[in-house]
Amino acid sequence: MTNMYVSAKAQQLSQALSMGERRVLAKCCSLAESTRKEDQILLAEVLACVAVPTQPTRRIAVTGAPGVGKSSIIENWGASMLRDGHKVAVLAIDPSSKRTGGSILGDKTRMQSLANAPDAFVRPQPSGNHLGGTARATRLCIPLCEAAGFDTILVETVGVGQSEVEVADMVDACLLLTLPTAGDDVQAIKRGIMEVADVVAVTKSDIDRAAAQRAAAILQGAIRLLQPPSESWTSRIVLANAVNDHGLEELALAVDAFFAADRLDVVQRRREHQRLLWFESDVSTIMHDAMMRHERIHGKVIEMRQALHAGRIPVPLATLAVMEVVHDILQWKDKT
Amino acid sequence: MTNMYVSAKAQQLSQALSMGERRVLAKCCSLAESTRKEDQILLAEVLACVAVPTQPTRRIAVTGAPGVGKSSIIENWGASMLRDGHKVAVLAIDPSSKRTGGSILGDKTRMQSLANAPDAFVRPQPSGNHLGGTARATRLCIPLCEAAGFDTILVETVGVGQSEVEVADMVDACLLLTLPTAGDDVQAIKRGIMEVADVVAVTKSDIDRAAAQRAAAILQGAIRLLQPPSESWTSRIVLANAVNDHGLEELALAVDAFFAADRLDVVQRRREHQRLLWFESDVSTIMHDAMMRHERIHGKVIEMRQALHAGRIPVPLATLAVMEVVHDILQWKDKT
């Protein structure tokens, strides 16, 4: 807590959130998706008020190419976690969707039984039209779900584009789903994911068991090539089949092992590191945004982009021209 | 060219540079390494004056783990390029070195014959102690070498850390050197490189030919997994041995194929794209630096970092606190 004034409204919201009120959680998620400054202030105040969860929570990214069976796996695995007494929140990022507000109903067709369960919460994430938009909202929704009592947060992303690499920086563990046709499928998965996957599940493994085992062996090799050796965790590969729940138990055990009691320190340190990175990235963004909204700076950047595009000017000269304006506005005589 | 005033000194330097005067090239490289603003202005003016090379140039990163034989390969391959009439510049980034000024003598022990050749230029790059320091200087040295008549620029980096990923964004092609003991060696190579390598050379291949061929097959598989399919170029793998020049011809042919006449358009478009990225990255950096040098902003960022580290505050609140100061200094009433 800081000495910043916290509004009564924020205190009310954070209290209701701590009681697990779903409508308040949904409202706070909407605040997270908003770009209005007063919403951002309110949400920051809410987050400043909520208590740290008393039990350790698990933040898990679930990623994989379209058609790999993410929704089915999440539904069935989620149901089994609910039976074990967990409270499960799913933040589903769908870059192909043009939803802006995000609504539980919007995703009901995909994860119906989970969305209807009282101990689960499914929230589609808006596909941000500004850079890092989705990431920003999702990053804020995670602590909100935890404040509302959810101990397991699944962040579902489609293995396309930059989103899942961003997501890796806001979760504890990455679960990668892949089809048994490893060669083709892995090619479709953008670089970056294989290196950070903590658990890899070969899905639809019952269709051709031998192919799935071959795929697992290839993936094992790729991981050995790509991941830096770690004393703390060795990535696991499991075969899973959502249709008849084959392998889901193995999948759950692999994830449980990641969050074993003796590894909680590692997870905690990783989160601290993530918080600092998040702040530095936020600071760079707001500085850049604020500067670019300044008329004179904006005009000069546009002018220089055009000159560069036309090949009329070398980059260092364009940079200097912008620097002059920036320093002028910050009122400096540069001495160096 | 812009309507910016260009000093007589810059005109003199650029003229001498175009005549291929090595001492002037070395002096300009020193300007590139300087963080003094007047040096940066002078260098930008020089770059604004020099003519675009009349012949296509080749910018090639040469990367690989320590001990893989980069220097030997560069010496022998470089010598053969000199015999073919090329003029070869080597910008050698050595992150372990604490040199600051950079000197030809400093690197003589490693690439002696090349450094002594009249048509070659070897320049160690300072290991920047500020973020992106090496990258910034090297990026500036490339067009300087081209202005001085060098048509082939080799940027040597050690396959450790972030440097070779940065370098990939300033060259046309990436050559990765790796030992025949692929499993171990590739693990040592940081992620990111395998995905962008255009030519991979298995070095010291004469020691155990069978092992080298096995390594090449494994690398082929890794590349197939990692690189997005391209219509324009398929990465090539060659076996090379600097000691007796075995395979160097094959290596040269692979690189020549990359720069074949019908691919010059691709290379040119890539360079245009790199120039725009360079500018945007420069703009972000100067905005961030200028802001962080402002006393009030700097103080607030430090204060918030400490609060975050102590876990006293959520990230969004820390961000908002910095935003308030930034907007206040840019004198805004925020309406959104």
Interface residues (C-beta under 8 A of the other chain):
Chain A: M1 T2 M4 T35 R36 K37 Q40 I41 L43 A44 E45 L47 A48 L140 P143 G183 V186 Q187 R191 G192 M194 E195 G221 A222 R224 L225 L226 P228 P229 E272 R275 L276 W278 F279 D282 V283 S284 I286 M287 H288 A290 M291 R293 H294 V301 M304 R305 A307 L308 H309 G311 R312 I313 P314 V315 P316 L317 A318 T319 L320 A321 V322 M323 V326 H327 I329 L330 W332 D334 T336
Chain B: M1 T2 M4 T35 R36 K37 Q40 I41 L43 A44 E45 L47 A48 L140 P143 G183 V186 Q187 R191 G192 M194 E195 I218 G221 A222 R224 L225 L226 P228 P229 E272 R275 L276 W278 F279 D282 V283 S284 I286 M287 H288 A290 M291 R293 H294 V301 M304 R305 A307 L308 H309 G311 R312 I313 P314 V315 P316 L317 A318 T319 L320 A321 V322 M323 V326 H327 I329 L330 W332 D334 T336
